[in-house]
């Protein structure tokens, strides 16, 4: 929590040579925010939606946070870039 800046990256690459032209990526710059006051409510919602996480969410040292996205970066066809800034 000393540095709340985070980045998340998603892509559809298949690790083949055509990825350079076919891959699509999205990355997001975000800030991690505390959810301590809603932690138990969020925990229950996560377990309802993803019951396979129950073991993890029953561990005493897990933590939850929300991400406030500042910018999205989208790239496809290797050089088609778009930036979406959130207000």
N, C-alpha and C positions, 0 to 999 in steps of 0.2 A: 504494500500500500504506500510505500515511500514514493513510488512513481506510478501513478494511475494510468499512464498512457499505454494503450495496447493496440495491436494490429491483428486482424484475422484475415486469412487467405484461403480462398476456395478456387479449385480449378477442376476441369474435366479431362485432364491429360491421361493418356493411356500408355505413355512411355514408348511411343513409336515415332518414326521420323515425320509423319504427317502432322504431328502435334504442333509443329511450328506454325502451320497454317490453320489448323482446325481447333486448337485449344482456345477455351474461353476462361477468363479469370475474373474474379471479383475480390478485391481486398478492401478492408474497411479500417479507417483510423478511428479509434474510440477512446473514451475515458471510462475506467472502471468506477462504479459508484457503489457505496455501501447499501446493503439491504437488511441490516441487522434487525430492524423493528418488524420486518415482514418475513423474516427467515423461515419461521415455522409454517406459515401459510404457503409460502413458495415451495417449501419442501414437500408438503402434502400435494400440491398441484403437480409437481414433478413426478411424484410416485404414482399419482392417478394416471398421468399421461404415459409415463415410462416406468412401469413396475419393475423392470430389470435393474433399475438404479437403486432400488430399496436398500440393498446391502451397503452400497457406497454411502447413501444418505443417512444410514443409521450409524456410521462411524462418527466418533466424537470430534474428530479434527477436520471435517470437511467445512468448506465455506462457500457461500453464494455471493454473487455480485451481479449487477446489471451493467450493460454496456451502453453508454450514450455515444452513438455514432456521430462523428463530425464530418467525415468524407467517405464516399465510396469511389473506388477506382475500378473501371471495367475495361478489359482489353480482350479483343478478339482479332483473328487473322494477323497475329503477331504485332501489327502496328496501328490498329484502330483503337484509339484510347478515348475514354470519356471519364469525366470527373463530375460527381454529384456532391455538392456541398450542402450540408444540412444546416438549417437556420434554427 
